[in-house]
Amino acid sequence: MPLLGFGVFQMTEEEAEQSVLDALQIGYRLIDTATSYLNERAVGRALARIEVPREELFVTSKLWVTDASYEGTKQAYRRSLDKLGLEYLDLYLIHQPYGDIYGAWRALEELYEAGSVKAIGVSNFTSARLVDLILNNRLKPMVNQIETHPFNQQTAAHEVMAAEGVVHEGWAPFAEGRQDLFTNAVLAKIAERLGKSLGQVVLRWNVQRGIVAIPKSVRRERIAENFDIFDFELTNDDMEQIARLDESKTLFVNHEDPAFVRALFSRVLPD
């Protein structure tokens, strides 16, 4: 699994197809989508247009909450494959920790053991929910994708995942620009010293922690800039300064909020 990937959350089909094509041409090999993003078909069209061997690609999609059951998961997985035009996924995640996640996980275990998917995991699981799933199933999640950025660094969750052998993948590495991330004085000073962009510093910070980052952009020049992070390193002092930015709280949604859970289940996705 590459440490740096490309995400397509909140992209239209047109944006997703062109952006994924740009990303693949630039050199990205991990592409992250989901049933709920409503752009799997567009991602599939981009994958079909690029002359990259399938074994070099790492394609991820996610199971929506209303499909989280044993039979629902198997049906949803087949639908995702059909939309993407693929014979298998490299990673399939339970998108949210709600619904019949245990039935869903049994289905994922079977898909994995049958070779229909190369890796299985979860997304937005707290450490407690992750450990509970690990203790009560045959196979442990291989990945947990959670909100991770300089203002919510998920240090405790990262330690739990490391101890359990679960890969930490972070969504919203730039916090979607919230709290003025792109003008943050600490990050800007580090970027200026290194002759890199602030975004490159943030992504480098992720990968140096061993966290898979999946930035998104619809601008080819920014997509290319985000990929150019492997020719420099942050010092221990840089890492310590960024660590002090951590507020250890979400900037997006509270996954323990009953109203949020109700909102998820009220969303009906088209076929």
C-alpha positions in Angstrom: 0.0 0.0 0.0 1.6 3.3 -1.0 2.1 5.9 1.7 0.7 8.6 -0.5 -2.5 8.3 -2.4 -5.2 10.4 -4.1 -8.8 11.0 -2.8 -11.9 12.0 -4.6 -14.3 13.0 -1.8 -16.8 15.7 -2.8 -15.8 15.6 -6.5 -18.3 15.6 -9.3 -18.0 12.7 -11.8 -16.3 15.0 -14.3 -13.8 16.3 -11.8 -13.1 12.8 -10.5 -12.4 11.3 -13.9 -10.1 14.1 -14.9 -8.3 14.4 -11.6 -7.7 10.6 -11.2 -6.4 10.6 -14.8 -4.0 13.5 -13.9 -3.0 11.8 -10.7 -2.2 8.5 -12.4 -0.2 10.2 -15.1 1.8 12.1 -12.4 2.6 8.9 -10.6 0.0 8.2 -7.9 -1.0 4.6 -7.6 -3.4 4.6 -4.6 -6.8 5.9 -5.5 -9.4 6.3 -2.8 -13.2 6.5 -3.5 -16.4 5.3 -1.8 -19.9 4.3 -2.7 -21.2 7.4 -1.0 -19.0 9.7 -3.1 -21.1 8.9 -6.1 -18.1 8.9 -8.5 -17.0 5.3 -8.6 -18.0 5.1 -12.3 -15.9 8.2 -13.1 -12.9 6.7 -11.3 -13.4 3.5 -13.3 -13.4 5.5 -16.6 -10.1 7.1 -15.6 -8.6 3.8 -14.6 -9.6 2.4 -18.0 -7.9 5.3 -19.8 -4.5 4.9 -18.3 -1.9 2.3 -19.4 -0.8 1.2 -16.0 -0.7 -2.5 -15.2 -3.5 -3.4 -12.8 -1.1 -5.0 -10.3 0.6 -1.6 -9.9 -2.6 0.1 -8.9 -4.1 0.2 -5.3 -7.8 1.0 -5.5 -9.9 1.5 -2.4 -13.7 1.9 -2.0 -16.0 1.8 1.0 -19.2 0.2 2.1 -22.1 2.6 2.9 -24.0 2.3 6.2 -27.3 1.2 4.7 -25.5 -1.8 3.2 -23.7 -2.8 6.4 -25.0 -6.4 6.8 -23.7 -9.8 5.7 -25.7 -10.0 2.4 -25.8 -6.3 1.9 -22.0 -6.1 2.0 -21.6 -8.8 -0.7 -24.1 -7.1 -3.0 -22.5 -3.7 -2.4 -19.1 -5.0 -3.2 -20.2 -6.4 -6.5 -21.9 -3.1 -7.4 -18.7 -1.2 -6.6 -16.7 -3.6 -8.8 -19.1 -3.1 -11.6 -19.0 0.7 -11.4 -15.2 0.7 -11.2 -14.9 -1.8 -14.0 -12.5 -4.0 -11.9 -12.3 -7.6 -11.1 -11.1 -7.0 -7.5 -10.4 -4.1 -5.1 -7.1 -3.7 -3.3 -8.8 -2.4 -0.2 -12.5 -2.4 0.9 -13.5 -0.5 4.0 -16.5 -0.3 6.3 -17.1 3.4 5.9 -18.8 4.1 9.2 -18.9 2.1 12.5 -22.7 1.7 12.4 -25.3 -0.8 11.2 -24.6 -4.5 11.3 -20.8 -4.1 11.2 -20.3 -7.7 12.5 -22.3 -9.2 9.7 -20.5 -6.9 7.3 -17.1 -8.0 8.6 -18.0 -11.7 8.2 -18.7 -10.9 4.6 -15.5 -9.1 4.2 -13.5 -11.9 5.8 -15.1 -14.3 3.3 -14.4 -12.0 0.3 -10.8 -11.7 1.5 -10.2 -15.4 2.0 -11.7 -16.1 -1.4 -9.2 -13.7 -3.0 -12.0 -11.3 -4.2 -10.4 -8.4 -2.3 -6.7 -8.0 -1.4 -7.2 -6.2 1.9 -10.1 -5.3 4.2 -10.4 -2.6 6.9 -12.5 0.1 8.5 -13.0 3.8 8.4 -13.9 6.3 11.2 -13.6 3.7 13.9 -12.5 4.9 17.4 -9.8 2.9 19.1 -12.4 1.2 21.3 -14.6 0.2 18.4 -11.5 -1.0 16.5 -10.2 -3.2 19.4 -13.7 -4.6 19.9 -13.9 -5.7 16.3 -10.4 -7.2 16.6 -11.3 -9.2 19.7 -14.5 -10.6 18.3 -13.5 -11.7 14.8 -11.2 -14.1 13.1 -9.4 -11.4 11.0 -8.4 -8.0 12.2 -8.8 -4.9 10.1 -5.7 -4.2 8.1 -6.4 -0.4 7.8 -8.3 2.2 9.8 -8.9 5.4 7.9 -9.6 8.4 10.2 -9.5 12.2 10.3 -5.8 13.1 10.6 -4.1 16.5 10.2 -1.9 18.8 12.2 -4.8 20.0 14.4 -6.0 16.5 15.1 -3.0 14.2 15.0 -4.6 11.1 16.4 -1.5 10.2 18.5 -3.3 7.8 20.9 -5.2 6.1 18.0 -2.0 5.8 16.1 -0.3 4.0 19.0 -3.2 1.6 19.3 -3.1 0.8 15.6 0.6 0.3 15.7 0.3 -2.1 18.6 -2.4 -4.0 16.8 -0.6 -4.1 13.4 -3.3 -1.9 11.7 -2.3 0.6 9.1 -3.2 4.2 10.0 -4.6 6.0 7.0 -5.6 9.7 7.4 -8.4 11.6 5.6 -8.5 15.4 5.3 -4.7 15.8 5.7 -5.1 19.5 5.0 -8.1 19.8 7.4 -9.8 21.2 4.2 -8.1 24.4 5.0 -9.9 24.9 8.3 -8.3 27.0 11.1 -6.3 28.8 8.5 -4.0 25.8 8.0 -2.5 27.1 4.8 -1.4 30.3 6.5 -0.3 28.7 9.8 2.9 30.4 11.0 4.6 27.3 12.2 4.0 25.3 9.0 4.8 28.3 6.8 8.2 28.9 8.5 9.2 25.2 8.0 8.1 25.3 4.4 10.1 28.5 3.7 13.3 27.1 5.2 12.9 23.9 3.1 11.9 25.7 -0.1 8.7 23.6 -0.2 5.0 24.5 -0.1 3.1 24.3 3.2 1.0 21.5 1.8 4.1 19.5 1.0 5.3 19.9 4.6 2.0 18.6 5.9 2.1 15.5 3.6 5.7 14.9 4.5 4.8 15.1 8.2 2.2 12.4 7.6 4.4 9.9 5.8 7.3 10.4 8.3 4.9 9.3 11.0 4.1 6.2 8.9 0.6 7.4 8.1 -1.0 6.9 4.6 -2.2 10.3 3.3 -4.8 10.8 0.6 -4.9 14.5 -0.4 -7.3 15.6 -3.0 -7.3 18.4 -5.6 -8.9 19.1 -8.9 -6.0 21.2 -10.1 -3.3 19.3 -12.0 -0.5 21.6 -10.7 -1.5 21.0 -7.1 -1.9 17.3 -7.7 1.7 17.2 -9.0 3.0 19.4 -6.1 1.4 17.1 -3.5 3.2 14.1 -5.0 6.6 15.8 -4.8 7.4 15.1 -1.2 10.1 12.4 -1.3 13.1 14.5 -1.9 13.3 16.1 1.6 12.8 15.2 5.2 11.6 17.1 8.3 14.0 17.3 11.2 13.1 16.2 14.7 12.7 19.8 15.7 10.2 20.3 12.8 8.2 17.3 13.9 8.2 18.5 17.5 6.9 22.0 16.4 4.1 20.4 14.4 3.3 18.1 17.2 2.5 21.2 19.4 -0.2 22.2 16.9 -2.3 19.2 18.0 -5.7 20.1 19.6 -6.8 16.5 19.7 -10.3 17.2 18.5 -12.3 16.9 15.3 -12.8 19.8 13.0 -15.6 18.0 11.2 -18.2 15.7 12.7 -18.7 14.0 16.1 -19.1 10.3 15.3 -20.6 9.8 18.7 -23.4 12.4 18.0 -26.8 10.6 17.7 -28.0 13.3 15.2 -25.0 12.6 13.0 -25.8 8.8 13.0 -29.5 9.5 12.1 -28.4 11.8 9.3 -26.1 9.0 7.8 -29.0 6.5 7.7 -31.4 9.0 6.2 -29.2 9.4 3.2 -30.4 7.2 0.4 -27.8 6.6 -2.3 -28.8 6.0 -6.0 -27.9 2.7 -7.6 
